[in-house]
Amino acid sequence: MENLKGAKASSQRNRVVIKVKTFVLDTNVLLHDPESIFKFQNNNLAIPVEVLEELDGIKGEQSTERGRNARRVHRILQELLPDSRSMLEGVKLENGGTLSIIINPYLSDPSRHSASMDRLRAILPDLSKKDNRIIAAALFVQEQNEPPTILVTKDVNVQLKARAVGLESEDYLNDKVPETDEELSYRDIPLSLYELQRFCSEGYFDLGAVGGEPLFLNEYVLLRSEEGKTMPARYYGDGQVRRLKIPDFVKAPGGIPIRARNLEQQFFMDALLDDSIHILTCYGKAGTGKTLLSTACALYQTHDDHSKYDGLSISRPVIALGKDIGFLPGTLEEKMRPWLQPYHDALEVLVPSKPPKEPQFATKKVSKKKHGKHEAHFHAQMNSPQPSHVSHHGGNGHHGPAVKPYERLLKSGLVEIEALAFIRGRSIARRFFILDEAQQLTPHEVKTVITRISEGSKIVLIGDPSQIDNPYVDARSNGLVYCHNRMKGQGLAAHVKLTKGERSKLAELAADLL
């Protein structure tokens, strides 16, 4: 008898552990990840009919990612729910859960009352809003099913309103990276002075006898002796670290030399210049050199006929992938220019219109005799008639502004401006591709971009996870962080975090304090 009671108690405990939940999905979850329907294990899924209405209004967006995702959701639902009976009664999913479409009878019949619906009408009286109607549908599901019922939405305001009316609500967590402490930019590895000297002379060192946490492939570290001597290195696997392979400086065609100013920038430059690394993610606050260094290293590798890449492609999201650029006049480059102005600024620095003077000639004075000759020549030029074929882009012409040196890179095709809205279907071969502000993208959008990269190309994703304007991603679910987390430890991937600002003391102070 006691054994029977124990078996019953054990069975009850098991039922509590594996208790099935009911998840009500908001529209933005399906738009964020159309495959989310299959990612709730053996739980019940309910989709309010209001969600289908919102998807119907979005599916007509032909050139946007939202429109494509809405059409994808419609196709999935059409396959899973082929008739009206399955729509109302629900269907079994392959993962063991169920899926059904919910129609809330309380909205069509205001005379019907319940405690939860009366509370909803008191707190959110305007039920003409789609968000409020979706919350009402979730409350109806909560009444009809055993708890817990959870509304899943990426809209923080909808989460707050749902909790206000007594409904549990949470974000879509499937593509969020694990919550961890603040990631360090690099790790220190203690060595003896003799071991560090051996590393400096041989260029590599076997960490087999050195303890500590395991390293990821292509992770950057700082070897440090007790005497305070240090040496940067990269982990190549099999317990071995190797010296960085970076030149004294990199230089764009016709440009000025650019050097790494700190240890983290040395790590970044090593990864940018290593053609065995095909994807590089970089975190960094404003002014740490993400844009300038990546552009300089890209142009350095595209300057001659024997270069690794045919050119540099640059893009950044217009808040989000697929967002319409709008009806701005001009070419694609002119439309994208406001969004890519940081790269025009970087190119202006790398390939300036007027090369800097050598210090020994900076204060050289012109003799009066030479000055007089130059003055006479200037007056003769001004008084002489101008030929009709003067170049519109020449420095002495009067018919248009002079072309800046970096603009020739754009006109020749060596530097390309890519619009993410039109990247689907492309195959980008032998290009150095820089994707700026990648933290504004969703994981699905980053996947769309990366899968366009062909053999012989390299993609660099840079951004600051603490500066996000997209309302549907956060510091743990954006495409930049997600990509780094999933690619960590892969042989063709590397990651660098830049923390030290180099733009100016003021910019560094503002980035830290404001």
ZIJONOR-V204587 format. One record per run of one state. SS is the DSSP state (hx for helix, st for strand, lp for the rest). FROM is the first residue (numbers start at 1). LEN is the number of residues. If there is no record, write none. Layout:
ss->[SS:SS]
from->[FROM:FROM]
len->[LEN:LEN]
//
This chain:
ss->[lp:hx:lp:st:lp:hx:lp:hx:lp:st:hx:lp:hx:lp:hx:lp:st:lp:st:lp:hx:lp:hx:lp:hx:lp:st:lp:hx:lp:st:lp:st:lp:hx:lp:st:hx:lp:st:lp:st:lp:st:lp:st:lp:st:lp:hx:lp:st:lp:hx:lp:st:lp:hx:lp:hx:lp:hx:lp:hx:lp:hx:lp:st:lp:hx:lp:st:lp:st:lp:hx:lp:st:hx:lp:st:lp:st:lp:st:hx:lp:st:lp:hx:lp]
from->[1:2:18:22:26:27:33:34:39:44:49:59:65:81:84:90:91:93:98:103:105:109:115:124:130:145:149:153:156:165:168:171:187:192:193:203:204:207:210:220:226:230:238:240:244:250:252:257:259:263:274:279:285:290:301:311:317:332:337:341:351:359:362:368:384:405:413:415:418:420:423:428:429:431:437:438:441:442:443:451:453:454:458:464:478:479:488:493:499:505:514]
len->[1:16:4:4:1:6:1:5:5:5:10:6:16:3:6:1:2:5:5:2:4:6:9:6:15:4:4:3:9:3:3:16:5:1:10:1:3:3:10:6:4:8:2:4:6:2:5:2:4:11:5:6:5:11:10:6:15:5:4:10:8:3:6:16:21:8:2:3:2:3:5:1:2:6:1:3:1:1:8:2:1:4:6:14:1:9:5:6:6:9:1]
//
